[in-house]
Amino acid sequence: MAKISAMRQFKAILKKDIVMELRTKEMLTSMGLYTLLTLVVYYVALSQAGNGFDVRLIAGGLLWLAFLFTSMLGLNRSLVHEKDQGCLEALLLSPLDRPVIFFGKAVGNLIFLLIVEVITIPIFMFMFLSGRPIAGPIWGIAVALLVGAVGISGIGTLLATMSVNTTGKDFILAVLFIPIMFPLLYAAVAATSAIIIGNPGYMSLFWTAMAIGAAYDVIMLVAAYGLYEFIIGA
């Protein structure tokens, strides 16, 4: 019964976030526009590089920087929106298990981030990689995006909860988020670049980077699960 009860709590929190987002579309719209504007800035900055420059050499880094900064915007809005409307206090007063709140919020953020990634990838390919073949299988990029999104959503949810009660929410989240996410970001960029560039032995590099990223996700998600009850109640 306890497991069924926890699953129902999880579904209720996730359903609430999805229904709220479907009504307002604020988070997806802001994240999508921010990513698009970031890509436009990249395009303008690289327009003077000349025809001899192979943008594939930095494509993985460009893509993940866009997702990293966009995710911070979405994570911050997801918790600030809850706090401003009093939903966060209501969740704390309700008989919900605190770790269930974490998983509900994290999975909701993961879904929204994956939607933005799916929309962004074709635009990124068209703007930067049209006419330049990708060496590796396209599913490799999808795997890298999934592993990166899981870590970003899980750890980001914990850090956004920590920063939501501070005066400088955006600044505090960025200061905490970027250094902690560095190992995952490094692995995701390495894996994505390996697929795009396709140097000798690139699949070995890809799987090594994905192993590091997956191990990071597991360790940090377990830590976030254990710490969330103390963080959200602080």
Residue frames as a rotation matrix with the C-alpha (Angstrom) as fourth column:
MET 1
0.562 0.827 0.000 0.00
0.827 -0.562 0.000 0.00
0.000 0.000 -1.000 0.00
ALA 2
0.344 -0.496 -0.797 2.83
0.242 -0.773 0.586 2.37
-0.907 -0.395 -0.146 0.76
LYS 3
-0.705 -0.660 0.260 4.26
0.382 -0.045 0.923 1.98
-0.597 0.750 0.284 -2.72
ILE 4
-0.184 0.730 0.659 0.84
0.951 -0.036 0.306 2.53
0.247 0.683 -0.687 -4.33
SER 5
0.700 0.448 -0.556 0.33
0.628 -0.757 0.179 5.61
-0.341 -0.475 -0.811 -2.20
ALA 6
-0.087 -0.824 -0.560 3.74
0.144 -0.566 0.811 7.01
-0.986 -0.010 0.168 -3.18
MET 7
-0.751 -0.160 0.641 3.04
0.626 0.134 0.768 6.35
-0.208 0.978 0.000 -6.86
ARG 8
0.264 0.921 0.287 -0.29
0.944 -0.308 0.120 8.15
0.199 0.239 -0.951 -6.62
GLN 9
0.561 -0.158 -0.812 1.40
0.346 -0.847 0.404 11.10
-0.752 -0.508 -0.421 -4.98
PHE 10
-0.540 -0.842 -0.014 4.01
0.257 -0.181 0.949 11.15
-0.802 0.509 0.314 -7.73
LYS 11
-0.504 0.408 0.761 1.38
0.856 0.118 0.503 11.04
0.116 0.905 -0.409 -10.46
ALA 12
0.574 0.777 -0.258 -0.62
0.810 -0.585 0.040 13.82
-0.120 -0.233 -0.965 -8.81
ILE 13
0.250 -0.571 -0.782 2.39
0.130 -0.781 0.611 16.16
-0.960 -0.254 -0.121 -8.62
LEU 14
-0.765 -0.571 0.297 3.48
0.327 0.052 0.943 15.37
-0.554 0.819 0.147 -12.17
LYS 15
-0.179 0.793 0.582 -0.05
0.973 0.053 0.227 15.78
0.149 0.607 -0.781 -13.53
LYS 16
0.614 0.404 -0.678 -0.40
0.584 -0.810 0.047 19.14
-0.530 -0.425 -0.733 -11.75
ASP 17
-0.181 -0.787 -0.590 2.80
-0.001 -0.599 0.801 20.48
-0.983 0.146 0.107 -13.33
ILE 18
-0.829 -0.142 0.541 1.92
0.497 0.256 0.829 19.22
-0.256 0.956 -0.142 -16.81
VAL 19
0.123 0.962 0.244 -1.66
0.990 -0.135 0.034 20.51
0.065 0.238 -0.969 -16.71
MET 20
0.513 0.011 -0.858 -0.49
0.367 -0.907 0.207 23.90
-0.776 -0.421 -0.470 -15.42
GLU 21
-0.530 -0.799 -0.286 2.09
-0.003 -0.335 0.942 24.13
-0.848 0.500 0.175 -18.20
LEU 22
-0.634 0.370 0.679 -0.44
0.773 0.336 0.538 23.10
-0.029 0.866 -0.499 -20.87
ARG 23
0.468 0.859 -0.206 -2.71
0.859 -0.498 -0.122 25.91
-0.208 -0.120 -0.971 -19.70
THR 24
0.690 -0.226 -0.688 -0.12
-0.016 -0.955 0.298 28.68
-0.724 -0.194 -0.662 -19.61
LYS 25
0.736 -0.507 0.448 2.72
0.658 0.381 -0.650 27.35
0.159 0.773 0.614 -21.82
GLU 26
0.926 -0.371 0.067 4.96
-0.376 -0.899 0.225 29.88
-0.023 -0.233 -0.972 -20.05
MET 27
0.338 -0.861 0.380 7.91
-0.295 0.287 0.911 27.59
-0.894 -0.420 -0.157 -19.36
LEU 28
0.149 -0.267 0.952 8.06
0.754 0.654 0.066 25.88
-0.640 0.708 0.299 -22.75
THR 29
0.835 0.207 0.510 7.59
0.511 -0.637 -0.577 29.17
0.206 0.742 -0.638 -24.59
SER 30
0.837 -0.546 0.042 10.27
-0.517 -0.763 0.388 30.99
-0.180 -0.346 -0.921 -22.62
MET 31
0.174 -0.799 0.576 12.73
-0.084 0.571 0.817 28.07
-0.981 -0.190 0.032 -22.84
GLY 32
0.349 0.018 0.937 12.11
0.836 0.446 -0.319 27.60
-0.423 0.895 0.141 -26.56
LEU 33
0.937 0.032 0.347 12.53
0.207 -0.853 -0.480 31.28
0.280 0.521 -0.806 -27.37
TYR 34
0.661 -0.743 0.102 15.64
-0.553 -0.392 0.735 31.54
-0.507 -0.543 -0.670 -25.21
THR 35
0.105 -0.618 0.779 17.21
0.337 0.759 0.557 28.57
-0.936 0.203 0.288 -26.99
LEU 36
0.560 0.174 0.810 16.34
0.827 -0.056 -0.560 30.00
-0.052 0.983 -0.175 -30.40
LEU 37
0.967 -0.219 0.127 17.83
-0.212 -0.975 -0.071 33.37
0.139 0.042 -0.989 -29.50
THR 38
0.405 -0.860 0.310 20.97
-0.340 0.173 0.924 31.64
-0.849 -0.480 -0.223 -28.24
LEU 39
0.153 -0.302 0.941 21.32
0.736 0.671 0.096 29.81
-0.660 0.677 0.325 -31.55
VAL 40
0.838 0.181 0.515 20.87
0.496 -0.645 -0.581 33.07
0.227 0.742 -0.631 -33.44
VAL 41
0.796 -0.605 0.023 23.63
-0.528 -0.676 0.514 34.66
-0.295 -0.421 -0.858 -31.37
TYR 42
0.142 -0.736 0.662 25.87
0.133 0.676 0.724 31.68
-0.981 -0.015 0.194 -32.15
TYR 43
0.424 0.104 0.900 25.09
0.863 0.255 -0.436 32.00
-0.274 0.961 0.018 -35.85
VAL 44
0.970 -0.066 0.234 25.91
0.013 -0.947 -0.322 35.71
0.243 0.316 -0.917 -35.92
ALA 45
0.590 -0.790 0.170 29.12
-0.532 -0.221 0.817 35.18
-0.608 -0.572 -0.551 -33.93
LEU 46
-0.049 -0.618 0.785 30.28
0.249 0.753 0.609 32.42
-0.967 0.225 0.117 -36.29
SER 47
0.830 0.472 0.295 29.21
0.386 -0.107 -0.916 34.15
-0.401 0.875 -0.271 -39.51
GLN 48
0.772 -0.596 -0.220 32.61
-0.634 -0.702 -0.323 35.85
0.038 0.389 -0.921 -39.78
ALA 49
0.376 -0.651 0.659 34.61
-0.284 0.597 0.751 32.67
-0.882 -0.470 0.040 -39.25
GLY 50
-0.278 -0.473 -0.836 34.92
-0.927 -0.095 0.362 32.01
-0.251 0.876 -0.412 -42.97
ASN 51
0.612 0.589 -0.528 34.10
-0.748 0.649 -0.142 29.02
0.259 0.482 0.837 -45.15
GLY 52
-0.107 -0.760 -0.641 37.23
-0.357 0.631 -0.689 27.15
0.928 0.155 -0.339 -44.08
PHE 53
-0.685 -0.128 0.717 36.10
-0.727 0.064 -0.683 26.83
0.041 -0.990 -0.137 -40.47
ASP 54
-0.470 0.501 -0.726 34.49
0.079 0.844 0.531 23.49
0.879 0.193 -0.436 -39.64
VAL 55
-0.173 0.490 0.854 31.77
-0.846 -0.518 0.126 24.28
0.504 -0.701 0.505 -37.13
ARG 56
0.633 0.405 -0.660 31.46
-0.107 0.890 0.443 20.57
0.767 -0.210 0.606 -36.31
LEU 57
-0.337 -0.871 -0.357 34.57
0.360 0.231 -0.904 20.96
0.870 -0.433 0.236 -34.15
ILE 58
-0.990 -0.016 0.137 32.63
-0.111 -0.493 -0.863 23.07
0.082 -0.870 0.487 -31.64
ALA 59
-0.345 0.936 -0.078 29.05
-0.396 -0.069 0.916 22.01
0.851 0.346 0.394 -32.43
GLY 60
0.002 0.341 -0.940 28.75
0.643 0.720 0.262 19.77
0.766 -0.605 -0.217 -29.36
GLY 61
-0.704 -0.336 -0.625 29.86
0.703 -0.451 -0.550 22.55
-0.097 -0.827 0.554 -27.04
LEU 62
-0.902 0.410 0.134 27.52
-0.343 -0.870 0.355 25.08
0.262 0.274 0.925 -28.65
LEU 63
-0.159 0.905 -0.393 24.55
-0.093 0.383 0.919 22.76
0.983 0.183 0.023 -28.36
TRP 64
0.028 0.164 -0.986 25.10
0.842 0.528 0.111 21.89
0.539 -0.833 -0.124 -24.72
LEU 65
-0.917 -0.297 -0.266 25.79
0.392 -0.794 -0.465 25.46
-0.073 -0.531 0.845 -23.66
ALA 66
-0.634 0.758 0.155 22.43
-0.477 -0.541 0.693 26.42
0.609 0.365 0.704 -25.14
PHE 67
0.169 0.722 -0.671 20.70
0.197 0.642 0.741 23.60
0.966 -0.258 -0.034 -23.26
LEU 68
-0.416 -0.403 -0.815 22.54
0.851 0.143 -0.505 24.36
0.320 -0.904 0.284 -20.02
PHE 69
-0.997 0.014 -0.071 21.54
0.011 -0.941 -0.339 28.02
-0.072 -0.339 0.938 -19.86
THR 70
-0.400 0.912 -0.091 18.03
-0.508 -0.138 0.850 27.28
0.763 0.387 0.518 -21.10
SER 71
-0.016 0.372 -0.928 17.56
0.528 0.792 0.308 24.64
0.849 -0.485 -0.209 -18.41
MET 72
-0.799 -0.298 -0.523 18.52
0.602 -0.379 -0.703 27.14
0.011 -0.876 0.482 -15.70
LEU 73
-0.819 0.562 0.116 15.75
-0.521 -0.813 0.260 29.42
0.241 0.152 0.959 -16.94
GLY 74
-0.037 0.858 -0.513 13.20
-0.307 0.479 0.822 26.60
0.951 0.188 0.246 -16.85
LEU 75
-0.257 -0.126 -0.958 14.31
0.730 0.624 -0.278 25.25
0.633 -0.771 -0.068 -13.48
ASN 76
-0.970 -0.152 -0.188 14.15
0.238 -0.733 -0.637 28.67
-0.041 -0.663 0.748 -11.86
ARG 77
-0.595 0.803 0.031 10.71
-0.687 -0.529 0.498 29.40
0.416 0.275 0.867 -13.30
SER 78
-0.124 0.585 -0.802 9.33
0.090 0.811 0.578 26.03
0.988 0.000 -0.153 -12.20
LEU 79
-0.337 -0.061 -0.939 10.08
0.900 0.272 -0.341 26.68
0.276 -0.960 -0.037 -8.52
VAL 80
-0.989 -0.017 -0.144 9.51
0.058 -0.957 -0.283 30.45
-0.133 -0.289 0.948 -8.48
HIS 81
-0.493 0.865 -0.093 6.08
-0.449 -0.161 0.879 29.90
0.746 0.475 0.468 -10.03
GLU 82
-0.019 0.458 -0.889 5.23
0.571 0.734 0.366 27.42
0.820 -0.501 -0.275 -7.28
LYS 83
-0.589 -0.298 -0.751 6.39
0.806 -0.274 -0.524 29.77
-0.050 -0.914 0.402 -4.54
ASP 84
-0.979 0.192 0.075 4.67
-0.178 -0.972 0.156 32.88
0.102 0.139 0.985 -5.90
GLN 85
-0.227 0.959 -0.170 1.31
-0.494 0.037 0.869 31.12
0.839 0.282 0.465 -6.09
GLY 86
-0.070 0.162 0.984 1.71
-0.995 0.061 -0.081 29.47
-0.073 -0.985 0.157 -2.69
CYS 87
0.704 0.356 -0.615 1.81
-0.488 0.871 -0.055 25.97
0.516 0.339 0.787 -4.17
LEU 88
-0.233 -0.881 -0.412 5.14
-0.117 0.446 -0.887 25.17
0.965 -0.159 -0.207 -2.53
GLU 89
-0.728 0.022 0.686 3.79
-0.678 -0.179 -0.713 25.90
0.107 -0.984 0.145 0.94
ALA 90
0.358 0.930 0.084 0.69
-0.932 0.362 -0.032 23.84
-0.060 -0.067 0.996 0.17
LEU 91
0.425 -0.282 -0.860 2.86
-0.272 0.866 -0.419 20.89
0.864 0.412 0.291 -0.87
LEU 92
-0.657 -0.754 0.016 4.81
-0.195 0.150 -0.969 21.14
0.728 -0.640 -0.245 2.38
LEU 93
-0.524 0.543 0.657 1.62
-0.833 -0.167 -0.527 21.24
-0.176 -0.823 0.540 4.46
SER 94
0.501 0.729 -0.467 0.08
-0.811 0.583 0.040 18.28
0.301 0.359 0.883 2.63
PRO 95
0.471 -0.295 0.831 0.83
-0.476 0.709 0.521 14.68
-0.743 -0.641 0.193 3.73
LEU 96
0.926 -0.227 -0.301 3.22
-0.212 0.345 -0.914 14.08
0.311 0.911 0.271 0.85
ASP 97
0.590 -0.807 -0.016 6.55
0.636 0.454 0.624 12.32
-0.496 -0.378 0.781 1.13
ARG 98
0.501 -0.430 -0.751 9.29
-0.362 -0.892 0.270 14.86
-0.786 0.136 -0.603 0.46
PRO 99
-0.614 -0.757 0.223 11.28
-0.096 0.352 0.931 12.55
-0.783 0.551 -0.289 -1.88
VAL 100
-0.110 0.661 0.742 8.09
0.886 0.403 -0.227 12.04
-0.449 0.633 -0.630 -3.91
ILE 101
0.786 0.327 -0.525 7.88
0.144 -0.922 -0.358 15.81
-0.601 0.206 -0.772 -4.39
PHE 102
-0.094 -0.922 -0.376 11.45
-0.470 -0.292 0.833 15.73
-0.877 0.255 -0.406 -5.68
PHE 103
-0.711 -0.196 0.676 10.77
0.375 0.707 0.600 13.00
-0.595 0.680 -0.429 -8.22
GLY 104
0.310 0.908 0.282 7.54
0.824 -0.109 -0.556 14.64
-0.474 0.405 -0.782 -9.35
LYS 105
0.727 -0.098 -0.680 9.20
-0.201 -0.977 -0.074 18.00
-0.657 0.190 -0.730 -9.94
ALA 106
-0.312 -0.948 -0.059 12.33
-0.401 0.075 0.913 16.44
-0.862 0.308 -0.403 -11.48
VAL 107
-0.489 0.187 0.852 10.39
0.673 0.702 0.232 14.29
-0.555 0.687 -0.469 -13.95
GLY 108
0.663 0.746 -0.055 8.25
0.578 -0.558 -0.596 17.28
-0.476 0.363 -0.801 -14.92
ASN 109
0.459 -0.589 -0.665 11.36
-0.509 -0.788 0.347 19.35
-0.728 0.180 -0.661 -15.58
LEU 110
-0.562 -0.668 0.488 12.86
-0.019 0.600 0.800 16.43
-0.827 0.440 -0.350 -17.53
ILE 111
0.044 0.668 0.743 9.81
0.859 0.354 -0.369 16.22
-0.510 0.655 -0.558 -19.80
PHE 112
0.877 0.310 -0.367 9.88
0.141 -0.897 -0.420 19.95
-0.459 0.317 -0.830 -20.54
LEU 113
0.092 -0.930 -0.356 13.63
-0.580 -0.340 0.740 19.91
-0.810 0.139 -0.570 -21.21
LEU 114
-0.531 -0.253 0.809 13.33
0.367 0.791 0.489 16.91
-0.763 0.557 -0.328 -23.56
ILE 115
0.518 0.772 0.368 10.58
0.731 -0.176 -0.659 18.69
-0.445 0.610 -0.656 -25.50
VAL 116
0.757 -0.308 -0.576 12.83
-0.373 -0.928 0.005 21.73
-0.536 0.211 -0.817 -25.93
GLU 117
-0.307 -0.929 0.206 15.71
-0.354 0.312 0.881 19.48
-0.883 0.198 -0.425 -27.01
VAL 118
-0.199 0.309 0.930 13.57
0.722 0.688 -0.074 17.70
-0.663 0.656 -0.360 -29.61
ILE 119
0.840 0.542 0.028 12.48
0.439 -0.648 -0.623 21.05
-0.320 0.535 -0.782 -31.03
THR 120
0.596 -0.656 -0.462 15.98
-0.477 -0.753 0.454 22.53
-0.646 -0.050 -0.762 -30.95
ILE 121
-0.110 -0.756 0.645 17.95
0.156 0.628 0.762 19.72
-0.982 0.184 0.049 -32.62
PRO 122
0.273 0.207 0.940 16.46
0.927 0.203 -0.314 20.12
-0.256 0.957 -0.136 -36.15
ILE 123
0.995 0.087 0.051 16.92
0.096 -0.972 -0.216 23.90
0.031 0.220 -0.975 -35.98
PHE 124
0.439 -0.899 0.008 20.52
-0.432 -0.203 0.879 23.48
-0.788 -0.389 -0.477 -34.82
MET 125
-0.059 -0.427 0.902 21.23
0.574 0.725 0.381 20.97
-0.817 0.540 0.202 -37.60
PHE 126
0.599 0.391 0.699 19.79
0.801 -0.292 -0.523 23.31
-0.001 0.873 -0.488 -40.22
MET 127
0.987 -0.160 -0.035 21.63
-0.157 -0.984 0.080 26.40
-0.047 -0.073 -0.996 -38.99
PHE 128
0.379 -0.913 0.154 25.05
-0.793 -0.234 0.563 24.90
-0.477 -0.335 -0.812 -38.32
LEU 129
-0.375 -0.576 0.726 25.39
-0.239 0.817 0.525 21.43
-0.896 0.024 -0.444 -39.84
SER 130
0.754 0.648 0.112 23.52
-0.030 0.203 -0.979 21.65
-0.657 0.734 0.173 -43.14
GLY 131
0.823 -0.456 -0.339 25.83
-0.400 -0.041 -0.916 20.34
0.404 0.889 -0.216 -45.85
ARG 132
-0.319 -0.917 0.240 28.18
-0.856 0.170 -0.488 18.90
0.407 -0.361 -0.839 -43.23
PRO 133
0.276 0.499 -0.822 27.62
-0.199 0.866 0.459 15.19
0.940 0.037 0.338 -42.64
ILE 134
0.400 -0.090 0.912 27.45
-0.913 0.055 0.405 13.75
-0.087 -0.994 -0.061 -39.14
ALA 135
-0.435 -0.738 -0.515 29.95
-0.792 0.586 -0.170 10.92
0.428 0.334 -0.840 -38.87
GLY 136
-0.991 -0.017 0.131 28.22
-0.093 0.796 -0.598 8.77
-0.094 -0.605 -0.791 -36.27
PRO 137
-0.492 0.869 -0.056 24.70
0.711 0.438 0.550 7.39
0.503 0.230 -0.833 -35.82
ILE 138
-0.352 0.433 0.830 22.03
-0.271 -0.896 0.353 9.95
0.896 -0.101 0.433 -34.98
TRP 139
0.663 0.625 -0.412 20.80
0.191 0.390 0.901 7.79
0.724 -0.676 0.139 -32.09
GLY 140
-0.164 -0.806 -0.569 24.10
0.903 0.110 -0.416 8.53
0.398 -0.582 0.709 -30.35
ILE 141
-0.798 -0.051 0.600 23.12
-0.051 -0.987 -0.152 12.19
0.600 -0.152 0.785 -30.08
ALA 142
0.229 0.965 0.131 19.72
-0.377 -0.036 0.926 11.14
0.897 -0.262 0.355 -28.71
VAL 143
0.464 -0.131 -0.876 21.39
0.685 0.681 0.261 8.99
0.562 -0.721 0.405 -26.02
ALA 144
-0.634 -0.767 -0.096 23.70
0.685 -0.500 -0.530 11.86
0.358 -0.402 0.843 -25.04
LEU 145
-0.529 0.520 0.670 20.75
-0.351 -0.853 0.386 14.26
0.773 -0.031 0.634 -24.84
LEU 146
0.533 0.781 -0.326 18.80
-0.044 0.410 0.911 11.86
0.845 -0.471 0.253 -22.61
VAL 147
0.167 -0.553 -0.816 21.70
0.905 0.414 -0.095 11.20
0.390 -0.723 0.570 -20.22
GLY 148
-0.823 -0.507 0.257 22.45
0.403 -0.839 -0.365 14.91
0.401 -0.197 0.895 -19.98
ALA 149
-0.263 0.812 0.522 18.81
-0.382 -0.584 0.716 15.89
0.886 -0.011 0.463 -19.52
VAL 150
0.516 0.435 -0.738 18.32
0.429 0.614 0.662 13.39
0.741 -0.659 0.130 -16.66
GLY 151
-0.234 -0.705 -0.669 21.22
0.960 -0.061 -0.272 14.84
0.151 -0.706 0.692 -14.70
ILE 152
-0.860 -0.070 0.506 20.31
0.113 -0.992 0.054 18.45
0.498 0.104 0.861 -15.43
SER 153
0.025 0.974 0.225 16.69
-0.269 -0.210 0.940 17.95
0.963 -0.084 0.257 -14.37
GLY 154
0.511 0.192 -0.838 17.45
0.605 0.613 0.509 15.95
0.611 -0.767 0.197 -11.22
ILE 155
-0.337 -0.728 -0.597 20.29
0.941 -0.277 -0.194 18.01
-0.024 -0.627 0.778 -9.81
GLY 156
-0.802 0.057 0.595 18.78
0.150 -0.945 0.292 21.23
0.579 0.323 0.749 -11.11
THR 157
0.272 0.962 0.003 15.54
0.132 -0.040 0.990 20.56
0.953 -0.269 -0.138 -9.23
LEU 158
0.381 -0.220 -0.898 17.46
0.915 0.233 0.331 20.19
0.136 -0.947 0.290 -5.98
LEU 159
-0.655 -0.737 -0.167 19.51
0.751 -0.660 -0.036 23.34
-0.084 -0.149 0.985 -6.54
ALA 160
-0.539 0.548 0.639 16.48
0.066 -0.729 0.681 25.36
0.839 0.410 0.357 -7.67
THR 161
0.541 0.728 -0.421 14.71
0.463 0.159 0.872 24.36
0.702 -0.667 -0.251 -4.47
MET 162
0.000 -0.645 -0.764 17.72
0.990 -0.107 0.091 25.54
-0.140 -0.757 0.639 -2.47
SER 163
-0.856 -0.508 0.097 17.85
0.517 -0.833 0.196 28.90
-0.018 0.218 0.976 -4.24
VAL 164
-0.208 0.851 0.482 14.15
0.624 -0.263 0.736 29.70
0.753 0.454 -0.476 -4.47
ASN 165
0.693 0.505 -0.515 14.04
0.707 -0.332 0.625 31.24
0.145 -0.796 -0.587 -0.96
THR 166
-0.266 -0.852 -0.451 17.12
0.818 -0.447 0.362 33.43
-0.510 -0.273 0.816 -1.51
THR 167
0.308 0.381 -0.872 17.02
0.008 -0.917 -0.398 37.04
-0.951 0.115 -0.286 -2.67
GLY 168
-0.099 -0.407 -0.908 19.19
-0.914 -0.323 0.245 36.53
-0.393 0.854 -0.340 -5.75
LYS 169
0.529 0.423 0.735 17.51
-0.256 0.906 -0.337 33.38
-0.809 -0.010 0.588 -7.10
ASP 170
0.989 -0.110 -0.101 18.94
-0.075 0.216 -0.973 33.50
0.129 0.970 0.206 -10.63
PHE 171
0.290 -0.949 0.124 22.46
-0.790 -0.311 -0.528 34.33
0.539 0.055 -0.840 -9.47
ILE 172
-0.063 -0.292 0.954 22.55
-0.869 0.487 0.091 31.74
-0.491 -0.823 -0.285 -6.71
LEU 173
0.753 0.411 0.514 21.23
-0.130 0.858 -0.496 29.01
-0.645 0.307 0.700 -8.99
ALA 174
0.867 -0.461 -0.190 23.86
-0.217 -0.006 -0.976 29.77
0.449 0.887 -0.106 -11.64
VAL 175
0.063 -0.890 0.452 26.69
-0.949 -0.194 -0.249 29.86
0.310 -0.413 -0.857 -9.08
LEU 176
-0.035 -0.014 0.999 25.67
-0.647 0.763 -0.012 26.45
-0.762 -0.646 -0.036 -7.72
PHE 177
0.768 0.579 0.275 24.49
-0.198 0.622 -0.757 24.85
-0.609 0.527 0.593 -10.94
ILE 178
0.779 -0.440 -0.447 27.35
-0.525 -0.067 -0.849 25.37
0.344 0.895 -0.283 -13.39
PRO 179
-0.250 -0.944 0.216 30.25
-0.950 0.196 -0.242 24.08
0.186 -0.266 -0.946 -11.24
ILE 180
-0.188 0.223 0.956 28.29
-0.533 0.795 -0.290 21.05
-0.825 -0.564 -0.031 -10.02
MET 181
0.784 0.584 0.211 27.15
-0.120 0.476 -0.871 20.18
-0.609 0.658 0.443 -13.55
PHE 182
0.228 -0.755 -0.615 30.66
-0.930 -0.355 0.092 20.45
-0.287 0.551 -0.783 -15.03
PRO 183
-0.655 -0.531 0.537 31.44
-0.361 0.845 0.394 16.67
-0.663 0.065 -0.745 -15.02
LEU 184
0.046 0.758 0.651 28.13
0.502 0.546 -0.671 15.85
-0.864 0.358 -0.355 -16.72
LEU 185
0.786 0.223 -0.576 28.49
-0.282 -0.700 -0.656 18.74
-0.549 0.678 -0.488 -19.16
TYR 186
-0.165 -0.941 -0.295 32.02
-0.867 -0.004 0.498 17.60
-0.470 0.337 -0.816 -20.04
ALA 187
-0.648 -0.050 0.760 30.84
0.078 0.988 0.131 14.03
-0.758 0.144 -0.636 -20.66
ALA 188
0.388 0.889 0.245 27.82
0.434 0.059 -0.899 15.12
-0.813 0.455 -0.363 -22.70
VAL 189
0.621 -0.237 -0.747 29.88
-0.628 -0.721 -0.294 17.46
-0.469 0.651 -0.597 -24.88
ALA 190
-0.490 -0.869 0.074 32.52
-0.685 0.436 0.584 14.76
-0.539 0.236 -0.808 -25.43
ALA 191
-0.420 0.401 0.814 29.90
0.376 0.893 -0.246 12.19
-0.826 0.203 -0.526 -26.43
THR 192
0.673 0.730 -0.121 28.03
0.233 -0.364 -0.902 14.56
-0.702 0.579 -0.415 -28.73
SER 193
0.368 -0.623 -0.690 31.23
-0.812 -0.577 0.087 15.81
-0.452 0.528 -0.719 -30.36
ALA 194
-0.598 -0.595 0.538 32.42
-0.307 0.789 0.532 12.22
-0.741 0.153 -0.654 -30.90
ILE 195
0.024 0.702 0.712 29.25
0.625 0.545 -0.558 11.42
-0.780 0.458 -0.426 -32.86
ILE 196
0.845 0.360 -0.395 29.34
-0.014 -0.724 -0.689 14.65
-0.534 0.588 -0.607 -34.88
ILE 197
0.282 -0.835 -0.472 33.06
-0.888 -0.413 0.201 14.68
-0.362 0.363 -0.859 -35.72
GLY 198
0.975 0.210 0.069 33.72
-0.181 0.936 -0.301 10.95
-0.128 0.281 0.951 -35.91
ASN 199
0.131 -0.988 -0.080 37.45
-0.983 -0.119 -0.141 10.80
0.130 0.097 -0.987 -35.25
PRO 200
-0.172 -0.262 -0.950 39.10
-0.280 0.937 -0.208 7.33
0.944 0.231 -0.234 -35.19
GLY 201
-0.710 -0.049 -0.702 37.76
0.541 0.600 -0.589 5.32
0.450 -0.799 -0.400 -32.27
TYR 202
-0.707 0.423 0.567 34.91
-0.476 -0.877 0.062 7.76
0.524 -0.226 0.821 -31.78
MET 203
0.344 0.884 -0.317 32.42
-0.277 0.418 0.865 5.10
0.897 -0.210 0.389 -30.60
SER 204
-0.017 -0.433 -0.901 34.81
0.806 0.527 -0.268 4.05
0.591 -0.731 0.340 -27.84
LEU 205
-0.943 -0.310 0.124 35.07
0.208 -0.837 -0.507 7.69
0.261 -0.452 0.853 -26.75
PHE 206
-0.316 0.911 0.266 31.30
-0.533 -0.402 0.744 8.02
0.785 0.093 0.612 -26.97
TRP 207
0.471 0.554 -0.687 30.59
0.187 0.698 0.691 5.05
0.862 -0.454 0.226 -24.70
THR 208
-0.405 -0.672 -0.620 33.29
0.819 0.035 -0.573 6.09
0.407 -0.740 0.536 -22.23
ALA 209
-0.916 0.098 0.389 31.78
-0.174 -0.971 -0.165 9.56
0.361 -0.219 0.906 -21.97
MET 210
0.021 1.000 -0.023 28.29
-0.505 0.030 0.863 8.11
0.863 -0.007 0.505 -21.61
ALA 211
0.177 -0.036 -0.984 29.46
0.645 0.759 0.088 5.77
0.743 -0.650 0.157 -18.85
ILE 212
-0.824 -0.511 -0.244 30.88
0.531 -0.548 -0.646 8.76
0.196 -0.663 0.723 -16.97
GLY 213
-0.702 0.616 0.357 27.68
-0.509 -0.785 0.354 10.74
0.498 0.066 0.864 -17.52
ALA 214
0.241 0.831 -0.501 25.43
-0.148 0.542 0.827 7.86
0.959 -0.125 0.254 -16.43
ALA 215
-0.146 -0.379 -0.914 27.53
0.836 0.446 -0.319 7.22
0.528 -0.811 0.252 -13.31
TYR 216
-0.973 -0.175 0.151 27.33
0.095 -0.900 -0.426 10.92
0.210 -0.400 0.892 -12.46
ASP 217
-0.291 0.945 0.152 23.54
-0.549 -0.294 0.782 10.85
0.783 0.144 0.605 -12.89
VAL 218
0.303 0.423 -0.854 23.13
0.339 0.790 0.511 7.87
0.891 -0.444 0.096 -10.57
ILE 219
-0.463 -0.577 -0.673 25.41
0.832 -0.021 -0.555 9.22
0.306 -0.816 0.490 -7.84
MET 220
-0.983 0.027 0.181 23.97
-0.065 -0.976 -0.208 12.73
0.171 -0.216 0.961 -7.88
LEU 221
-0.162 0.986 -0.029 20.34
-0.443 -0.047 0.895 11.61
0.882 0.158 0.444 -8.10
VAL 222
0.179 0.157 -0.971 20.80
0.671 0.703 0.237 9.35
0.720 -0.694 0.020 -5.09
ALA 223
-0.749 -0.507 -0.426 22.39
0.659 -0.509 -0.553 12.25
0.064 -0.695 0.716 -3.21
ALA 224
-0.803 0.506 0.316 19.58
-0.386 -0.844 0.372 14.60
0.455 0.177 0.873 -4.27
TYR 225
0.098 0.856 -0.507 16.98
0.018 0.508 0.861 12.04
0.995 -0.094 0.035 -3.17
GLY 226
-0.026 -0.180 -0.983 18.57
0.905 0.414 -0.100 11.80
0.425 -0.892 0.152 0.25
LEU 227
-0.837 -0.436 -0.331 19.03
0.538 -0.769 -0.346 15.54
-0.103 -0.468 0.878 0.73
TYR 228
-0.605 0.577 0.549 15.73
0.179 -0.573 0.799 16.82
0.776 0.582 0.244 -0.66
GLU 229
0.347 0.780 -0.521 13.73
0.721 0.134 0.680 16.27
0.600 -0.611 -0.516 2.51
PHE 230
0.018 -0.420 -0.908 16.15
0.886 -0.414 0.209 18.51
-0.463 -0.808 0.364 4.44
ILE 231
-0.891 -0.414 0.186 16.48
0.449 -0.746 0.492 21.09
-0.065 0.521 0.851 1.66
ILE 232
-0.422 0.797 0.432 12.78
0.273 -0.343 0.899 21.64
0.865 0.497 -0.073 0.99
GLY 233
0.511 0.647 -0.566 11.98
0.718 0.042 0.695 21.79
0.474 -0.761 -0.443 4.69
ALA 234
-0.416 -0.773 -0.479 14.74
0.907 -0.387 -0.164 24.32
-0.059 -0.503 0.862 5.44
